[in-house]
Amino acid sequence: MNSQANPPTRPPRILCIGMPVRDLAFQTPRVPGRGSKENATAFDEICGGNALNAAIAIVRLGGRASICGPMGDATEGSSSFIFEQTKHEGIETTHLIHMPGLVTPISAVMIDPSGERTIVTFRDPRLWRVKLPEFDTLLDDCQAILTEGRCAGFCTDLCAEAVRRGIPVIVDVDHAMSLREGLLNASTHLVFSSEPLQETADVSDDGQALHKIATLTKSFLAGTRGPRGTIWLDEHGLLQETPAFPVHTVDTLGAGDVFHGAFALAITEGQELREALRFASAAAALKCTRFGGAFAAPQRPEVMALLGRDAGSSSA
């Protein structure tokens, strides 16, 4: 547990690759049906996207985070809004790339009383044509890369180079990927959401899906299942489970991204896999207890307190 309680003196820098998103978040009594209307009980405007949410979590937990990926035109309102928010969080934005004439992704998010979120997102297809900076520029002082599976088209070569240099590459897989996808081997850790895991393997059981994918990659494999915890394969190929922390959930928006950010940070700190997964689970659980997407991500002392309480209850 020492690696959790005493993170390195110089925090590791994690390069988070993805598309920042401007989120319009509504708390609603229910998700409106087709053709109907619903009054929201609360509203917030925040920035999001898998990589940016993970970066927020990393910084709050004591790491350093740099965000890299495409944005819309430098003159649009969403760009200035996101830069203002990331600056406040202490996230490095040097490698965000403005694409002239395009629109930064934007989401409408509805959060119902159970905390479940329903999201509609617009991403301009032309954003996928982005060209990232040179490898040496991005990998300088980089202890890990965290990216999302949907960005494979513009970051797989970079990830492969990072793996070649011995830099961990953690991939957040939240949509089905091809079993011929380059990121299967241009990575060191693949963490799937349950549904994409089953869709990727074309198997209706999480454990069987992990075993099938394990025949195609040497990467660490895990599947997150919300309140049912995380299932993963150990170094012997045996299924293991890490339980979720039971909490009163009010907002799941960004919880998976907080999990991935916390997990990536734990890996760079040298935490063992089971320990890293518990650390990530605790961070995601605390985020779920309050509104605000990833801006409700916890500080490190909060995570340590929850882990300490859980260890005490386990030994009682």
N, C-alpha and C positions, 0 to 999 in steps of 0.2 A: 504493500500500500504506500510505500515511501514515495514512489514516483508521482502519486496523486497528490499527496500532502505537500511535497516539496518539488515543484516544477523547476526546470533548469533556470539558472540565473539569467541567461540570455534567452528570451522566449524564441521558440522555433518559428520560422516564417513558412506559411503554407500558401501556395498559389491556388486560388479558387477560380476555376474556369467555368463560365456559364453566361447567361444573359440576365442582366438586371431587369427587374419588372417593377412597374408602378402599380401598386395594389390599392383598389378602392374597396374597403372592407365594410360590410354591413352586418350588424347583428339583427336577426329576424326571428319572429315567433315560429316561422316555418319556411321552408323553401317553397316559393310560389309555383303553382302548377302552370301548365301551358295556357297562355292567353289570360292569365290572372294578374292581379296586383297584390303587393304586400307592403305594409309600412315597416320600415326599419326602426328598431328601438335605439340604435346607436350607430355611429359612423366614424371611421378613421381612415386617413390616407397615409399609407406607409410605402416603403420600397421593399421589394421581395425578389423572388427568383431563388432557385435552389442554391446556387453558388453564393449569392449575396447573403442569404439567410445564414448559410453555414459560416461565412466570414464573420458575421456579427457574433455568432456563438463562440467562434475561436478567440476573438479578441476579448470578449467578456470572461472567458475561461482562462485567460492569461497568455494566449499566444499572439502571434502577429499574423495578419492576413492581408494578402494582396489579391485584388479582383481583376480578372482579365476576361474580356469578351466584347461582343458588339453591342453598341447602343445606337439610338437614332441620331438625327442631325443635332449638332451642337447648339443650335438656336432654339430647339423646342423646350417647352416647360418641363417635361418629364426628366430631361437630362440634368437641368440645373437642380431640380428637386432631389434626384438621386445623389448627385455629388454633394449636396448640402448634408444629406442624411449620413452618407458614408464618412464624410469628414468628421462629423460629430461623433461617430462610433470609433474613429481611429483606424479605419481601413484604408490601405494604400490603393490609389486609383490610377496610378501612372499608366497601367496597361489596358485601361478601358479604351475602346476604339470607336470613335464617332463615324457613322456612315452617312454621308451627305444625302439629304432628301428622304431618309427613312425615318420610321417611327419606332421609338423605344417600346418594347412590349408592355402591354397594360392588361390588368386583370380586374374583373368584378368578382368579389368574394362574398359569399353569403354564409354566415355562421349561425347554425340553429341552436336552440337551448341545450342540446346535448354536447355542444362543442364541435360537432362535425362541420366541416367546411365543404361548400360546393363552389367550384371555380370555373369561370369562363375567361379564357386568355386569348388575346390577339398577338401573334408574333409575325412580323412581316417576313415572308419566305426569303426575301433578299438578304436578311441578316445572316443567313447561314453561309453566305459567300465571303465572310470576313477572312482576312489573312492576319494571322498572329505575328507578333514580332519574332526576331531570331531566337533560336534555342538558347544561346548563351545569355542573352538579355533576360529571358524569363527564368532561367534556371540558376542564375547567380543568387547566392544566399538563399536558396530554396531547399527546405528540408522535406517537403512533401507537396504533391499535387492532389487536389480534390476537384473532381469534375463530375458532370452529370452525363449519363449515357447518351442523351439526345445530341450532345456536342461532339460526338465521335468524328463527324465529317471534317471538322476543322482543328481537332486537337489530338488525334490518334498518333500522328508522327511525333509530336512533342512528348506525349506520354511514353511512347516507345523509347525515345532518347533518354527520358528521365529514368526509366527502368534500367536501361543500359548503364547509366551512371550510378546506379544503386540508390536512387531516390524513390521512396514509396509513392505509388499512384493509387489513390482510393477513388473508386467510381460509384456514384449514387445512381443505381439503375431503377428508375421509377416508371419505365415503360418497356414493353417487350423489345428484346434485341435479337438480331440474327445470330444463329450459332456459328456463323462465319465472320461475326463482327471482330474487327481488329483489336478492339479494347479488351477482348477476352484474354489476350496475351500481352497487350501493351498496358498492363496493370499489375498491381501486387495484391489488391484487395477489391473484391466486387461485393457490394452490399445491395441486395435487391429488396424491393417491396414485395409482399407476398404474391399479389396478382401478376405483376410482370415476371416474377420468378417462374410461376406455373406456365404462363403464356410462352416464355422463352424456351422452356424445356418441353412444352406440349405435354405436361404431366399435371394431374390435379392434386398432387401431394407435395408439400414443400420439401420434405426430406428426400423424396425420390428425385425431385427436380434438381436439388443441389448435387446429388450423386451423379446425375446425368451430365450436368454442366462440368463437374469435376473431371470428366474424361477428356475435356477439351482445353483445360487451362490449369496452370500451376498456381493461380491466384487463390488467396484465401476467399472462401465463399460463405455468405450469410444471407439470411432472409429476415426482414423485420416484419412483425405481425401486430403492431399496435399494442393493445392491452394484453395480448397473448405472448408478448415477449419476442425474443430473437432466437432463431434456430441457426446453427452453423456447424461447419465441419472442422474438426481439430486436425493436428498434423498427421494423425493416423487414418484420416478419412472417416472418423466416427462422428455420428450426429451428437451435438451438444445443444443445450438450451440455456438461455439466460432470461430469467423471468423479468417482466416489466414491474415497475414500482406502482402500486395501487395509489391513485390520487383522484381527487375530484376534478374532472375535466370540464373546462369551460371554453377552450379554444384549441383546436388541433392544428390550426394554420401554422406552418413552419416547423412543426414538431419533428418531422422526419429530417429536415435540413439541419436542425439543431443537433439531432442524433449524429448525423454524418460529420458535422463540424467537430463535435466533441470527440468522436471516434478517431478522426484524422489527427487531432491534436494529441490524443493519448498515444497513438502509434508513434508519433515523432518524439514523444517524451520517453519512449521505451517501455511503456506499460505492456504487460503480457495481455494476450487476446481476451481472456475472460475478464480481466480487470478493466481493459479498455471498453469492452462492451457494457459492463456495469456502469462505468463512468458515463458513457454515452446515453444509456437508458435513464440514468438519474437526471441528466441535463434535460432530456426530452420530456420526462415526466413533469419536472418543475415548470417547463415552458407551458405545458398544457393546463396548468392551474390558473393562468391569467390570460387576459386578452392582449392582442397587439402583435400577432404573428411572431417573427423572430425577435422583434423588439421587446418581447416578453422573455427572452432567453435569460437564464440565470447567471449570476456571478459565481466564480469558483467556490467561495466559502459556502454558498448555499448548497452546491452539489456535494461538497465534502460533508456537510452536516447531514444531508439525507443519506449518504452512504454510511456515515457513522451510526445513524439511528437504525438503519437496516442491519448493520453488522451486530448491533446490540440486541435487536429483536431476534436475530438468527441464533445467537448464542444463549438466549434466555431459555 
